[in-house]
């Protein structure tokens, strides 16, 4: 009688598809799948290799000097900021392999784009008491150049806040504690606390890089039910990042997010979102049959490497 896999094992196999061919694991020669990875014991991201596949976007990676670490793929090298992160680049058919000098962007500050009355440990709203219409309340916490403010629009019979508006968005380099509701000061009452929703306020260019032609700006994840910010980067004569314009601030960020610049033009690399033994799915939305670096490829195929 054939053995039946458990539902959990069936789910794992379905998620992974077919595993990456293990003959390409455990070495760093020209037939490797080479990754940029931050493993335990490293002080930053280094060139490494895949030891084991756990899913199509999660691998155990290692460098030649340090301990293998379970890592998740992220949106480009610029987002590798801590152990447990890795990035894989893909060179599609027709790519010229031109060297791109990496640029770096930083989310300089976030702002308050929305809020709601918080809740205490028993689920009761923390609307406070004794407040008056038109009270201006200042959000407490975080590191800011300008603090956020909330204006009271209506109150209950006891002065609890019913409705309000965000009257000043503020500018924060470190957000108020995302794990607790933020208290406020000011006005005629006491005890109100708010759940904050933050969006992108400003972006700075750390290094301008070179060689970019068609740039996509990608932000780190928001909290649950958040909306990703969007931004547009323009390039200079050398393919450097000349300016960045925020198109939408997004919402639901719990911390100041990471930001990366990715070149999506033909002839440039793309970043891997999911990898199986048959196909590579890129962040830019393309799908290729992959082959080791140096393997002859045709249209619809790609080599994987980090060079």
FENHUGI-V709299 format. One record per residue. N is the residue number from 1. RES is the residue in one small letter. OMEGA is omega in radians with two decimals (999 if undefined). NEAR is the number of other C-alpha atoms within 12 Angstrom. Layout:
<<N/RES/OMEGA/NEAR> <N/RES/OMEGA/NEAR>>
//
This chain:
<<1/x/-3.08/3> <2/x/-3.13/4> <3/x/3.13/5> <4/x/3.12/9> <5/x/3.06/12> <6/x/3.12/10> <7/x/3.13/10> <8/x/-3.13/11> <9/x/3.09/12> <10/x/-3.14/13> <11/x/3.12/13> <12/x/-3.13/18> <13/x/3.13/19> <14/x/-3.11/17> <15/x/-3.06/20> <16/x/-2.96/24> <17/x/3.03/23> <18/x/-3.11/21> <19/x/3.07/27> <20/x/-3.09/31> <21/x/-3.02/24> <22/x/-3.13/19> <23/x/3.10/18> <24/x/3.12/25> <25/x/2.87/28> <26/x/3.05/25> <27/x/-3.11/23> <28/x/3.07/25> <29/x/-3.02/18> <30/x/3.11/20> <31/x/-3.12/23> <32/x/2.78/30> <33/x/-3.04/46> <34/x/-3.07/36> <35/x/2.89/43> <36/x/-2.97/41> <37/x/3.06/49> <38/x/-3.11/42> <39/x/3.11/37> <40/x/-3.13/25> <41/x/3.05/20> <42/x/3.07/25> <43/x/3.12/16> <44/x/-3.14/24> <45/x/3.11/31> <46/x/3.01/31> <47/x/-3.12/32> <48/x/-3.14/39> <49/x/-3.11/44> <50/x/3.09/43> <51/x/-3.06/33> <52/x/3.06/27> <53/x/3.08/35> <54/x/3.02/28> <55/x/-3.08/27> <56/x/3.03/31> <57/x/-3.12/35> <58/x/-3.05/32> <59/x/2.89/38> <60/x/-3.11/33> <61/x/-3.11/44> <62/x/2.89/38> <63/x/-3.06/31> <64/x/-3.02/23> <65/x/-2.92/17> <66/x/-2.96/22> <67/x/3.02/22> <68/x/-3.05/27> <69/x/3.04/30> <70/x/-3.04/27> <71/x/3.03/37> <72/x/3.05/35> <73/x/3.11/38> <74/x/-3.02/38> <75/x/3.02/36> <76/x/-3.05/43> <77/x/-3.07/37> <78/x/-3.13/34> <79/x/3.13/37> <80/x/-3.00/31> <81/x/-3.08/27> <82/x/3.06/24> <83/x/-3.14/30> <84/x/3.11/30> <85/x/3.13/37> <86/x/3.11/44> <87/x/3.05/45> <88/x/3.09/45> <89/x/3.10/43> <90/x/3.06/47> <91/x/-3.10/45> <92/x/3.04/40> <93/x/-3.11/30> <94/x/3.11/21> <95/x/-3.14/25> <96/x/3.12/18> <97/x/-3.12/26> <98/x/-3.10/20> <99/x/3.02/20> <100/x/3.05/30> <101/x/-2.99/23> <102/x/2.99/26> <103/x/3.07/35> <104/x/3.06/32> <105/x/3.10/34> <106/x/2.97/30> <107/x/-3.05/36> <108/x/-3.11/27> <109/x/3.04/33> <110/x/-3.10/42> <111/x/3.11/43> <112/x/3.13/42> <113/x/3.12/32> <114/x/3.13/28> <115/x/3.00/31> <116/x/3.10/26> <117/x/-3.12/31> <118/x/3.11/28> <119/x/3.07/21> <120/x/-3.06/20> <121/x/-3.12/10> <122/x/3.12/8> <123/x/3.12/10> <124/x/-3.13/13> <125/x/3.11/22> <126/x/-3.08/28> <127/x/3.14/36> <128/x/3.12/33> <129/x/3.07/22> <130/x/-3.13/23> <131/x/-3.13/33> <132/x/3.06/28> <133/x/-3.13/25> <134/x/2.97/23> <135/x/3.07/31> <136/x/-3.04/26> <137/x/-3.12/36> <138/x/-3.14/28> <139/x/-3.13/39> <140/x/3.02/29> <141/x/3.12/26> <142/x/3.05/28> <143/x/-2.97/23> <144/x/2.92/23> <145/x/3.04/18> <146/x/3.14/24> <147/x/3.09/30> <148/x/3.11/39> <149/x/-3.13/34> <150/x/3.12/39> <151/x/-3.11/30> <152/x/3.13/34> <153/x/3.11/22> <154/x/-3.08/21> <155/x/3.07/25> <156/x/3.14/19> <157/x/3.14/15> <158/x/-3.13/17> <159/x/3.01/26> <160/x/-3.07/30> <161/x/3.06/39> <162/x/-3.14/26> <163/x/-3.06/24> <164/x/3.02/28> <165/x/2.99/27> <166/x/-3.06/30> <167/x/3.03/24> <168/x/-3.02/21> <169/x/-3.12/31> <170/x/3.13/34> <171/x/-3.00/31> <172/x/2.98/34> <173/x/2.99/28> <174/x/-3.04/26> <175/x/2.97/38> <176/x/-3.07/34> <177/x/-3.07/24> <178/x/-3.07/22> <179/x/3.13/14> <180/x/3.07/20> <181/x/-3.06/30> <182/x/3.03/35> <183/x/3.12/32> <184/x/3.04/35> <185/x/3.10/26> <186/x/-3.13/23> <187/x/-3.07/27> <188/x/-3.05/24> <189/x/-3.12/27> <190/x/2.88/23> <191/x/-3.13/28> <192/x/3.04/40> <193/x/-3.03/33> <194/x/2.95/41> <195/x/-3.00/32> <196/x/2.99/41> <197/x/-3.02/38> <198/x/3.10/41> <199/x/-3.09/44> <200/x/3.12/44> <201/x/-3.10/35> <202/x/3.11/30> <203/x/3.06/34> <204/x/3.08/25> <205/x/3.11/27> <206/x/3.01/22> <207/x/-3.01/19> <208/x/-3.13/28> <209/x/3.12/28> <210/x/3.05/27> <211/x/3.12/29> <212/x/3.09/34> <213/x/-3.14/30> <214/x/-2.89/27> <215/x/2.98/35> <216/x/3.10/31> <217/x/-3.08/40> <218/x/-3.12/36> <219/x/3.03/37> <220/x/-2.98/33> <221/x/3.02/26> <222/x/3.01/27> <223/x/-3.13/22> <224/x/-3.14/12> <225/x/3.09/13> <226/x/3.10/21> <227/x/-3.11/23> <228/x/3.02/28> <229/x/3.04/34> <230/x/-3.14/27> <231/x/3.13/28> <232/x/3.10/25> <233/x/3.03/34> <234/x/-3.08/26> <235/x/3.09/26> <236/x/-3.06/19> <237/x/-3.13/14> <238/x/-3.07/16> <239/x/3.09/26> <240/x/3.08/29> <241/x/-3.05/37> <242/x/-3.13/26> <243/x/3.10/27> <244/x/3.13/32> <245/x/3.08/24> <246/x/3.12/26> <247/x/3.13/18> <248/x/-3.08/18> <249/x/-3.05/32> <250/x/3.14/31> <251/x/3.06/32> <252/x/3.09/32> <253/x/-3.14/40> <254/x/3.07/35> <255/x/3.05/32> <256/x/-3.00/38> <257/x/3.00/38> <258/x/3.11/35> <259/x/-3.12/42> <260/x/3.01/40> <261/x/-3.08/46> <262/x/3.08/40> <263/x/-3.06/41> <264/x/-3.08/30> <265/x/3.00/24> <266/x/-3.09/22> <267/x/3.09/23> <268/x/3.11/31> <269/x/2.97/40> <270/x/-3.14/42> <271/x/-3.06/45> <272/x/3.03/44> <273/x/3.13/30> <274/x/-3.09/39> <275/x/3.01/40> <276/x/-3.12/33> <277/x/-3.08/26> <278/x/-2.96/22> <279/x/2.96/29> <280/x/3.08/38> <281/x/-3.06/31> <282/x/3.09/35> <283/x/-3.14/29> <284/x/3.04/30> <285/x/3.14/14> <286/x/3.13/26> <287/x/-3.13/27> <288/x/2.86/32> <289/x/-3.06/27> <290/x/3.04/38> <291/x/3.14/33> <292/x/3.13/33> <293/x/-3.14/29> <294/x/-3.14/20> <295/x/3.11/20> <296/x/-3.08/17> <297/x/3.09/21> <298/x/-3.08/17> <299/x/-3.12/16> <300/x/3.11/20> <301/x/-3.12/27> <302/x/2.95/39> <303/x/3.07/40> <304/x/3.10/43> <305/x/3.08/35> <306/x/-3.08/34> <307/x/999/24>>
//
